[in-house]
Amino acid sequence: MSLFKKFAATTMALTMAFSLAACGGSADTTTEGEDTADTSTGKTYVIGTDTTFAPFEFTTESGEFVGIDIDLMNAIAEDQGFQVEFNSLGFNAAVQALEVGQVDGVIAGMSITDERKEKFDFSDPYFDSGVVMGIKADNEEIKGYEDLAGKTVAVKIGTEGQAFAESIKDQYGFETRTFDDSNNMYMDVNSGNSAACFEDYPVMGYAISQGVGLKMVTEKENGNSYGFAVNKGENTELLEMFNAGLANLKENGTYDEILNKYIEE
């Protein structure tokens, strides 16, 4: 009888142990499944950009990518449930990387032009820009385009500023010198190698506010709007999410908050 009781007690103990283990396993499986569902963040897209184009994209001292384009893309990604990985390449290189499929899209203060529409599909416009001419802050000789005769003008490759300068250089008798980024273009003007440079007005204005040593001497020329670009016929879903997210940000006020953060009226 005593042996039977011991056997029964042992059996009961083993049964309870297996039951608890089974319950524990079930709970762990459920929790793991729930965690996986909660941390699902959707697809990650690689976005080419140019982080020398403040206030639209630039790098802080700590190496963080910031600016209107960066903040806007991050906010749209959050709104639409996808993730982005920025690849800072410079404007011209970013566009080339998009052409060969090394990035999924480009956001880099990219003007929507008919020529570019032949290769890329653009989002709804998210900013209206225009081109201005900048000269060294202490230059009192150059007042307008007519004063550029016989001089050299700095432009950034692939930009609307370059396109505008090329369109008027024969009329006003100047030559152009190209650069891959805005900072080196500004430095060339400050050093006296170039008499002036052409740049999108919010970019030039921000650079001047940060002490770049230039001043604007012309009124803003009418320019094209900026858009987010993907290869023609590709990443349609990404483009649609960008447009939907942009519309939501404009409606809820986030778009204006981002602009006001970087551009003072």
Rosetta silent file (secondary structure, phi, psi, omega in degrees, C-alpha in Angstrom):
SEQUENCE: MSLFKKFAATTMALTMAFSLAACGGSADTTTEGEDTADTSTGKTYVIGTDTTFAPFEFTTESGEFVGIDIDLMNAIAEDQGFQVEFNSLGFNAAVQALEVGQVDGVIAGMSITDERKEKFDFSDPYFDSGVVMGIKADNEEIKGYEDLAGKTVAVKIGTEGQAFAESIKDQYGFETRTFDDSNNMYMDVNSGNSAACFEDYPVMGYAISQGVGLKMVTEKENGNSYGFAVNKGENTELLEMFNAGLANLKENGTYDEILNKYIEE
SCORE:     score description
SCORE:     0.000 S_00000001
   1 L     0.000  -43.703  178.471    0.000    0.000    0.000 S_00000001
   2 H   -63.677  -40.181  178.440    2.810    2.302    0.909 S_00000001
   3 H   -64.428  -39.570  178.290    4.581    1.432   -2.359 S_00000001
   4 H   -61.972  -43.656 -179.455    1.392    2.116   -4.310 S_00000001
   5 H   -62.097  -40.696  178.560    1.027    5.502   -2.660 S_00000001
   6 H   -62.995  -43.229  179.210    4.620    6.368   -3.576 S_00000001
   7 H   -61.325  -44.323 -179.936    4.026    5.281   -7.175 S_00000001
   8 H   -62.870  -43.254 -178.647    0.810    7.311   -7.398 S_00000001
   9 H   -64.190  -41.984  179.242    2.479   10.363   -5.922 S_00000001
  10 H   -63.434  -43.998  178.905    5.395   10.077   -8.349 S_00000001
  11 H   -60.500  -43.915 -179.442    3.042    9.650  -11.309 S_00000001
  12 H   -63.563  -41.312 -178.975    1.002   12.666  -10.256 S_00000001
  13 H   -63.659  -43.160  178.654    4.136   14.746   -9.838 S_00000001
  14 H   -64.410  -39.881  178.740    5.413   13.802  -13.295 S_00000001
  15 H   -61.558  -45.055  179.574    2.013   14.509  -14.829 S_00000001
  16 H   -63.999  -39.024 -179.718    1.918   17.978  -13.258 S_00000001
  17 H   -63.239  -46.085  178.645    5.476   18.667  -14.390 S_00000001
  18 H   -63.724  -37.518 -179.861    4.696   17.731  -18.001 S_00000001
  19 H   -64.086  -43.973  179.969    1.482   19.778  -17.856 S_00000001
  20 H   -65.189  -40.939  178.592    3.354   22.845  -16.611 S_00000001
  21 H   -61.642  -42.690  179.505    6.056   22.368  -19.229 S_00000001
  22 H   -62.813  -43.129  178.681    3.401   22.091  -21.927 S_00000001
  23 H   -63.161  -42.435  179.256    1.678   25.232  -20.661 S_00000001
  24 H   -61.929  -42.755  179.539    4.993   27.028  -20.518 S_00000001
  25 H   -63.581  -40.468 -179.958    5.836   26.027  -24.084 S_00000001
  26 H   -64.672  -42.568 -179.722    2.477   27.169  -25.358 S_00000001
  27 H   -64.259  -42.425 -179.830    2.820   30.533  -23.649 S_00000001
  28 H   -62.697  -41.918 -179.587    6.313   31.030  -25.044 S_00000001
  29 H   -62.718  -41.945  179.979    5.158   30.205  -28.564 S_00000001
  30 H   -64.981  -44.795 -179.489    2.268   32.648  -28.333 S_00000001
  31 H   -62.262  -42.961  179.819    4.468   35.430  -26.993 S_00000001
  32 H   -61.943  -40.546  178.786    7.057   34.860  -29.696 S_00000001
  33 H   -64.396  -41.516  179.937    4.385   35.039  -32.364 S_00000001
  34 H   -65.837  -41.349  179.350    2.979   38.239  -30.906 S_00000001
  35 H   -61.285  -42.783 -179.991    6.436   39.833  -30.725 S_00000001
  36 H   -61.014  -41.129  179.727    7.086   38.984  -34.365 S_00000001
  37 H   -66.476  -39.699 -176.101    3.800   40.574  -35.399 S_00000001
  38 H   -69.673  -30.049 -175.750    4.464   43.712  -33.350 S_00000001
  39 L   -96.262    5.286  177.851    7.930   44.303  -34.788 S_00000001
  40 L   -70.363  120.310 -174.087    6.975   43.797  -38.426 S_00000001
  41 L  -119.247    8.065  176.656    7.862   47.093  -40.138 S_00000001
  42 L    83.347 -172.706 -174.126    7.438   46.344  -43.824 S_00000001
  43 L   -74.140  149.366  174.903    9.897   46.566  -46.699 S_00000001
  44 E  -104.547  128.716  178.889   13.115   48.596  -46.598 S_00000001
  45 E  -110.206  140.158  177.038   13.915   50.792  -49.605 S_00000001
  46 E   -91.938  122.745 -174.725   17.361   52.188  -50.428 S_00000001
  47 E  -116.073  121.194  176.685   17.103   55.898  -51.218 S_00000001
  48 E   -79.564  143.037 -179.915   19.887   57.820  -52.942 S_00000001
  49 E  -152.781  178.605  179.567   20.510   61.391  -51.829 S_00000001
  50 L  -129.890  104.915 -173.930   23.045   64.227  -51.710 S_00000001
  51 L   -89.055   33.026  171.910   23.885   65.329  -48.175 S_00000001
  52 E  -125.210   31.861 -172.993   25.625   68.555  -49.256 S_00000001
  53 E  -128.769   52.024  179.305   22.424   70.330  -50.279 S_00000001
  54 L   -63.118  142.248    9.127   21.241   72.071  -47.108 S_00000001
  55 L   -93.148   13.996 -177.502   18.543   72.706  -46.052 S_00000001
  56 L   -83.915  -38.442  172.882   17.144   69.770  -48.046 S_00000001
  57 E  -156.596  127.801  176.300   19.775   67.223  -47.084 S_00000001
  58 E  -158.142  174.376 -175.227   22.966   67.581  -45.078 S_00000001
  59 E  -115.132  133.325  177.274   24.979   65.876  -42.352 S_00000001
  60 L   -76.691  173.162  179.143   25.312   67.038  -38.746 S_00000001
  61 L   -61.828  -27.169  179.952   28.618   67.041  -36.856 S_00000001
  62 L   -85.804    0.560  177.843   27.609   63.702  -35.342 S_00000001
  63 L    90.646    8.659 -179.406   27.112   62.200  -38.818 S_00000001
  64 L   -82.659  136.923  174.985   23.300   62.209  -38.782 S_00000001
  65 E   -80.616  125.690  179.577   21.445   62.798  -42.056 S_00000001
  66 E  -139.307  176.806  178.010   18.947   65.666  -41.675 S_00000001
  67 L   125.707  171.901 -177.263   17.110   68.228  -43.791 S_00000001
  68 H   -57.756  -50.686 -177.728   13.743   68.785  -45.456 S_00000001
  69 H   -63.321  -42.645 -178.330   14.071   65.822  -47.838 S_00000001
  70 H   -65.381  -48.823 -179.802   15.389   63.475  -45.143 S_00000001
  71 H   -63.671  -39.829 -179.463   12.748   64.420  -42.582 S_00000001
  72 H   -64.494  -45.983 -179.404   10.010   64.292  -45.206 S_00000001
  73 H   -64.250  -41.514  178.973   11.034   60.841  -46.448 S_00000001
  74 H   -63.695  -41.553 -179.429   11.286   59.490  -42.895 S_00000001
  75 H   -67.098  -39.533  177.808    7.859   60.887  -41.994 S_00000001
  76 H   -66.332  -41.242  178.400    6.260   59.426  -45.128 S_00000001
  77 H   -60.693  -42.726  178.501    7.874   56.043  -44.437 S_00000001
  78 H   -65.210  -41.377 -179.145    6.469   56.082  -40.907 S_00000001
  79 H   -64.766  -35.818 -173.862    3.045   57.127  -42.162 S_00000001
  80 H  -100.388   -4.223  173.626    2.960   54.393  -44.815 S_00000001
  81 L    80.926   30.060  172.714    4.617   51.598  -42.826 S_00000001
  82 L  -125.773  173.459 -179.653    7.885   51.049  -44.692 S_00000001
  83 E  -119.203  156.040  179.639   11.519   51.740  -43.857 S_00000001
  84 E  -127.158  146.597  174.327   14.236   53.680  -45.680 S_00000001
  85 E  -124.673  112.886 -176.628   17.992   53.357  -45.856 S_00000001
  86 E   -82.886  139.693  177.026   19.691   56.511  -47.143 S_00000001
  87 E  -123.174  105.692 -177.343   22.753   56.278  -49.377 S_00000001
  88 E   -80.901  111.698 -172.632   24.622   59.602  -49.604 S_00000001
  89 L  -121.800  -14.171 -165.540   26.201   59.672  -53.054 S_00000001
  90 L    91.730  151.574 -171.662   26.119   63.252  -54.293 S_00000001
  91 H   -61.639  -54.142 -176.133   23.410   64.424  -56.667 S_00000001
  92 H   -61.096  -43.445 -179.867   24.865   63.318  -59.989 S_00000001
  93 H   -66.822  -35.084  178.979   26.012   59.945  -58.633 S_00000001
  94 H   -64.488  -42.333  178.777   22.626   59.366  -56.962 S_00000001
  95 H   -65.055  -41.112  177.883   20.815   59.882  -60.271 S_00000001
  96 H   -65.528  -38.104  178.467   23.232   57.531  -62.025 S_00000001
  97 H   -64.381  -35.550  177.205   22.773   54.927  -59.283 S_00000001
  98 H   -66.147  -42.352 -178.931   19.012   55.101  -59.821 S_00000001
  99 H   -57.945  -38.757 -176.546   19.419   54.590  -63.558 S_00000001
 100 L   -96.085    6.742  173.997   21.355   51.337  -63.057 S_00000001
 101 L    80.232   19.517  178.651   19.117   50.082  -60.236 S_00000001
 102 L   -80.760  -19.302  174.366   21.562   50.460  -57.345 S_00000001
 103 L  -131.147  158.540 -178.250   18.975   52.457  -55.368 S_00000001
 104 L   -84.086  -25.927 -178.785   15.171   52.241  -55.323 S_00000001
 105 E  -164.006  170.222  178.272   14.571   55.984  -55.518 S_00000001
 106 E  -132.633  130.942  169.770   16.182   59.422  -55.237 S_00000001
 107 L  -130.823  111.060 -172.753   15.213   62.385  -53.085 S_00000001
 108 L  -160.490   47.830 -176.870   17.746   65.190  -53.425 S_00000001
 109 L    56.632   43.228 -172.700   16.069   68.450  -54.349 S_00000001
 110 L   -88.904  115.683 -179.244   15.513   66.914  -57.798 S_00000001
 111 E   -70.803  139.094  177.844   13.680   69.199  -60.209 S_00000001
 112 L   -84.131  109.582 -179.767   10.907   67.638  -62.271 S_00000001
 113 L  -123.411  159.197  179.040   11.810   68.300  -65.906 S_00000001
 114 H   -61.462  -37.870  179.937   10.524   66.940  -69.216 S_00000001
 115 H   -63.632  -43.546  179.995   13.962   65.503  -69.978 S_00000001
 116 H   -70.212  -28.921  178.998   14.081   63.607  -66.683 S_00000001
 117 H   -64.627  -19.349  177.768   10.531   62.353  -67.158 S_00000001
 118 L   -70.714  -24.766 -177.986   11.802   60.320  -70.097 S_00000001
 119 L  -108.921  -29.152 -171.419   13.869   58.187  -67.688 S_00000001
 120 E  -126.644  154.568  169.187   12.109   58.519  -64.333 S_00000001
 121 E  -100.364  133.643 -176.697    8.647   58.545  -62.792 S_00000001
 122 E  -109.402  152.308  173.679    8.139   61.402  -60.349 S_00000001
 123 L   -73.891  177.916  167.924    5.976   61.829  -57.291 S_00000001
 124 L   -60.865  145.541  179.536    3.579   64.701  -56.810 S_00000001
 125 L   -58.763  141.040  177.769    5.634   67.910  -56.381 S_00000001
 126 L  -118.885   -5.623  176.508    6.630   68.586  -52.771 S_00000001
 127 E  -161.546  137.324  176.852    8.461   71.939  -53.157 S_00000001
 128 E  -101.381  122.534 -174.347    8.518   74.801  -55.683 S_00000001
 129 E  -114.873 -162.647  179.186   11.992   76.222  -56.217 S_00000001
 130 E   177.252  161.154 -173.651   13.862   78.678  -58.445 S_00000001
 131 E  -103.395  139.970  173.905   17.421   79.720  -59.328 S_00000001
 132 E  -128.959  162.276  175.768   19.420   82.699  -58.004 S_00000001
 133 E  -104.102  133.908  177.862   22.947   83.978  -58.623 S_00000001
 134 E  -117.837  145.131  176.708   25.360   84.288  -55.736 S_00000001
 135 E  -132.746  171.382  177.703   28.649   86.206  -55.525 S_00000001
 136 E   -59.969  141.154 -171.710   31.260   86.828  -52.843 S_00000001
 137 L   -58.837  -31.347 -177.966   29.804   88.918  -50.037 S_00000001
 138 L   -97.076   10.441  179.408   32.277   91.794  -50.473 S_00000001
 139 L   -81.017  117.996 -179.435   32.000   91.918  -54.272 S_00000001
 140 L  -108.633    2.208 -176.261   30.592   95.283  -55.324 S_00000001
 141 L   -88.710  -35.829 -175.515   31.316   94.982  -59.038 S_00000001
 142 L   -93.698  118.664  179.910   28.765   92.366  -60.110 S_00000001
 143 L  -111.547  -22.731 -177.495   25.176   93.576  -60.007 S_00000001
 144 L  -164.603 -173.413 -176.528   23.577   91.303  -62.607 S_00000001
 145 H   -60.713  -33.780 -177.175   24.126   88.866  -65.469 S_00000001
 146 H   -65.262  -18.348  179.921   25.556   91.565  -67.755 S_00000001
 147 H   -87.030    3.617 -178.884   28.534   91.928  -65.398 S_00000001
 148 H   -92.477   -1.027 -176.780   29.611   88.307  -65.995 S_00000001
 149 L   -56.112  128.305  178.240   31.073   88.972  -69.459 S_00000001
 150 L    78.222    4.647 -176.728   34.494   87.357  -69.827 S_00000001
 151 L  -109.171  173.452  178.059   34.243   85.676  -66.413 S_00000001
 152 E  -110.151  138.618 -178.583   33.821   82.112  -65.131 S_00000001
 153 E  -119.597  136.593 -179.657   30.714   80.953  -63.267 S_00000001
 154 E   -91.411  136.987  177.985   30.537   77.918  -60.956 S_00000001
 155 E  -140.030  157.426  177.690   27.664   75.428  -61.264 S_00000001
 156 E   -98.840  133.392 -174.487   26.815   72.034  -59.803 S_00000001
 157 L   -58.469  132.645  172.959   26.562   69.138  -62.251 S_00000001
 158 L    80.672    7.212 -175.394   23.064   67.993  -63.160 S_00000001
 159 L  -101.209  168.262  176.736   21.206   70.776  -61.367 S_00000001
 160 H   -67.079  -30.545  176.298   18.695   73.365  -62.476 S_00000001
 161 H   -61.740  -41.359  176.740   21.308   76.001  -61.656 S_00000001
 162 H   -64.677  -45.079 -178.667   23.630   74.494  -64.235 S_00000001
 163 H   -60.622  -40.921 -179.883   20.858   74.280  -66.815 S_00000001
 164 H   -67.652  -44.710 -179.908   19.954   77.951  -66.314 S_00000001
 165 H   -60.220  -43.358  179.592   23.587   79.106  -66.478 S_00000001
 166 H   -63.808  -30.719 -177.007   24.162   77.147  -69.678 S_00000001
 167 H   -74.283  -20.473 -176.998   21.030   78.679  -71.190 S_00000001
 168 H  -117.363   -3.332 -172.296   22.253   82.269  -70.750 S_00000001
 169 H   -65.521  -35.516  178.222   26.062   82.001  -70.931 S_00000001
 170 H   -69.163  -38.064  179.933   26.294   82.795  -74.659 S_00000001
 171 H   -63.914  -38.321 -175.999   23.994   85.772  -74.249 S_00000001
 172 H  -106.405    0.244  170.257   26.071   87.245  -71.424 S_00000001
 173 L    72.714   39.845  176.217   29.490   85.978  -72.497 S_00000001
 174 L  -122.697  164.689  176.808   30.680   83.859  -69.572 S_00000001
 175 E  -107.225  159.903  179.216   32.070   80.338  -69.152 S_00000001
 176 E  -115.219  146.577  173.828   30.968   77.684  -66.657 S_00000001
 177 E  -123.197  129.986 -172.916   33.014   75.501  -64.300 S_00000001
 178 E   -99.007  149.673  177.857   31.328   72.385  -62.886 S_00000001
 179 E  -136.768  156.261 -179.810   31.390   70.890  -59.400 S_00000001
 180 L   -85.344  -19.230 -178.072   29.931   67.763  -57.823 S_00000001
 181 L  -145.016  162.211 -175.785   28.684   69.501  -54.662 S_00000001
 182 H   -68.205  -39.238 -175.781   27.564   72.892  -53.423 S_00000001
 183 H   -59.250  -46.808  179.198   30.302   73.381  -50.820 S_00000001
 184 H   -67.602  -31.734  176.514   33.153   73.210  -53.354 S_00000001
 185 H   -64.575  -45.826  178.100   31.188   75.451  -55.687 S_00000001
 186 H   -61.883  -42.449 -179.128   30.840   78.098  -52.947 S_00000001
 187 H   -62.096  -35.100  179.953   34.523   77.790  -52.065 S_00000001
 188 H   -65.900  -36.726  176.744   35.494   78.416  -55.689 S_00000001
 189 H   -69.865  -43.916 -179.765   33.576   81.700  -55.649 S_00000001
 190 H   -63.508  -32.092 -179.426   35.061   82.715  -52.293 S_00000001
 191 H   -79.169  -13.045 -179.872   38.578   81.979  -53.546 S_00000001
 192 L    91.953   -0.632  177.786   38.031   84.190  -56.600 S_00000001
 193 L   -67.788  -34.906  175.268   38.407   81.401  -59.151 S_00000001
 194 L  -119.764  145.291 -177.597   34.784   81.906  -60.185 S_00000001
 195 L   -79.850  -26.744 -175.484   32.973   85.223  -60.238 S_00000001
 196 E  -159.979  172.635  173.112   29.576   83.813  -59.325 S_00000001
 197 E  -144.031  158.602  178.292   27.534   80.651  -58.922 S_00000001
 198 E  -116.543  133.233 -173.922   23.968   79.601  -59.646 S_00000001
 199 E  -152.359  156.814  174.250   21.967   77.680  -57.057 S_00000001
 200 E   -62.882  136.834 -168.931   18.385   76.970  -55.968 S_00000001
 201 H   -60.084  -39.900  179.730   17.259   79.912  -53.837 S_00000001
 202 H   -67.712  -30.333  179.230   16.396   78.073  -50.569 S_00000001
 203 H   -71.336  -46.015  177.256   19.758   76.294  -50.691 S_00000001
 204 H   -62.810  -43.856 -179.537   21.670   79.504  -51.349 S_00000001
 205 H   -61.733  -41.623  179.305   19.657   81.328  -48.698 S_00000001
 206 H   -66.372  -42.293  179.984   20.365   78.674  -46.082 S_00000001
 207 H   -61.608  -41.359  179.084   24.083   78.633  -46.931 S_00000001
 208 H   -64.570  -40.361  178.886   24.271   82.417  -46.578 S_00000001
 209 H   -65.173  -21.930  179.720   22.499   82.250  -43.200 S_00000001
 210 L   -95.220    9.062  174.151   25.163   79.751  -42.084 S_00000001
 211 L    83.772   32.939 -177.465   28.008   82.133  -42.948 S_00000001
 212 L   -72.821  -13.708  175.765   29.153   80.770  -46.302 S_00000001
 213 L    88.923   18.933  178.455   30.396   84.239  -47.285 S_00000001
 214 E  -116.411  172.061  171.899   28.162   84.848  -50.305 S_00000001
 215 E  -144.293  153.439  177.926   25.260   87.130  -51.166 S_00000001
 216 E   -92.072  136.979 -177.676   22.434   86.939  -53.693 S_00000001
 217 L  -125.027    7.133  177.833   22.297   89.668  -56.345 S_00000001
 218 L  -131.432  157.960  172.862   19.438   88.553  -58.591 S_00000001
 219 L   -73.022  156.536  179.867   15.749   87.908  -58.195 S_00000001
 220 L   -65.704  127.748  172.801   14.639   84.275  -58.188 S_00000001
 221 E   -80.639  141.516  178.150   14.156   82.863  -61.665 S_00000001
 222 E   -59.276  132.042 -177.901   11.053   80.731  -62.051 S_00000001
 223 E  -127.865 -177.799  178.424   12.033   77.107  -61.639 S_00000001
 224 E   -87.233  165.903  177.655   10.609   73.627  -61.619 S_00000001
 225 E   -83.436  155.539  175.364    9.148   71.794  -58.653 S_00000001
 226 E   -86.140  146.460  176.456   11.037   69.150  -56.680 S_00000001
 227 L  -145.568  159.420  172.961    9.887   65.543  -56.777 S_00000001
 228 L   -86.054  134.541 -172.654   10.835   62.093  -55.518 S_00000001
 229 E  -119.433  142.945  169.482   12.011   59.895  -58.410 S_00000001
 230 E  -130.140  163.444  177.555   12.008   56.187  -59.246 S_00000001
 231 E   -61.395  145.484 -176.143   13.009   54.448  -62.463 S_00000001
 232 L   -58.666  125.573  178.391   10.333   54.614  -65.146 S_00000001
 233 L    78.065    5.281 -178.695    7.827   51.790  -64.730 S_00000001
 234 L  -121.183  158.812  177.640    9.479   50.485  -61.539 S_00000001
 235 L    50.449   43.048  179.059    8.700   50.729  -57.804 S_00000001
 236 H   -60.191  -39.253 -179.557    5.154   51.883  -58.513 S_00000001
 237 H   -62.111  -42.240  179.117    4.081   50.866  -55.010 S_00000001
 238 H   -62.765  -43.487  179.897    6.798   53.032  -53.442 S_00000001
 239 H   -63.206  -41.656  179.014    5.777   56.028  -55.556 S_00000001
 240 H   -65.329  -39.161  177.993    2.118   55.574  -54.606 S_00000001
 241 H   -66.553  -37.670  177.598    3.022   55.343  -50.918 S_00000001
 242 H   -60.771  -48.072 -179.080    5.102   58.524  -51.207 S_00000001
 243 H   -62.665  -42.972  179.503    2.173   60.427  -52.732 S_00000001
 244 H   -64.986  -43.281  179.092   -0.289   59.087  -50.162 S_00000001
 245 H   -65.193  -41.428  178.298    2.054   59.882  -47.297 S_00000001
 246 H   -59.652  -43.816  178.256    2.774   63.374  -48.644 S_00000001
 247 H   -61.211  -41.911  179.009   -0.960   64.101  -48.828 S_00000001
 248 H   -64.907  -41.763 -179.014   -1.402   62.916  -45.232 S_00000001
 249 H   -66.483  -35.687  177.028    1.511   65.041  -43.975 S_00000001
 250 H   -68.576  -36.050 -178.650    0.100   68.132  -45.675 S_00000001
 251 H   -72.404  -39.162 -175.955   -3.306   67.460  -44.147 S_00000001
 252 H   -91.819    1.858  175.011   -2.108   66.869  -40.587 S_00000001
 253 L    92.637   -7.717 -178.444    0.369   69.770  -40.532 S_00000001
 254 H   -64.842  -36.839  179.734    3.585   67.733  -40.417 S_00000001
 255 H   -58.898  -48.428  179.688    4.675   68.988  -43.850 S_00000001
 256 H   -64.373  -36.695  178.292    4.544   72.641  -42.736 S_00000001
 257 H   -61.539  -40.927  179.992    6.369   71.769  -39.509 S_00000001
 258 H   -66.844  -45.257  178.904    9.230   70.251  -41.493 S_00000001
 259 H   -62.073  -46.109 -177.367    9.524   73.253  -43.823 S_00000001
 260 H   -65.798  -22.560  178.864    9.372   75.763  -40.975 S_00000001
 261 H   -67.855  -31.104 -173.084   12.113   73.873  -39.155 S_00000001
 262 H  -115.357  -22.131 -177.490   14.625   74.638  -41.921 S_00000001
 263 L  -121.525  118.646  177.620   13.324   77.656  -43.862 S_00000001
 264 L   -88.281  131.281  178.754   12.529   80.946  -42.133 S_00000001
 265 L   -77.464    0.000    0.000    9.878   83.007  -43.823 S_00000001
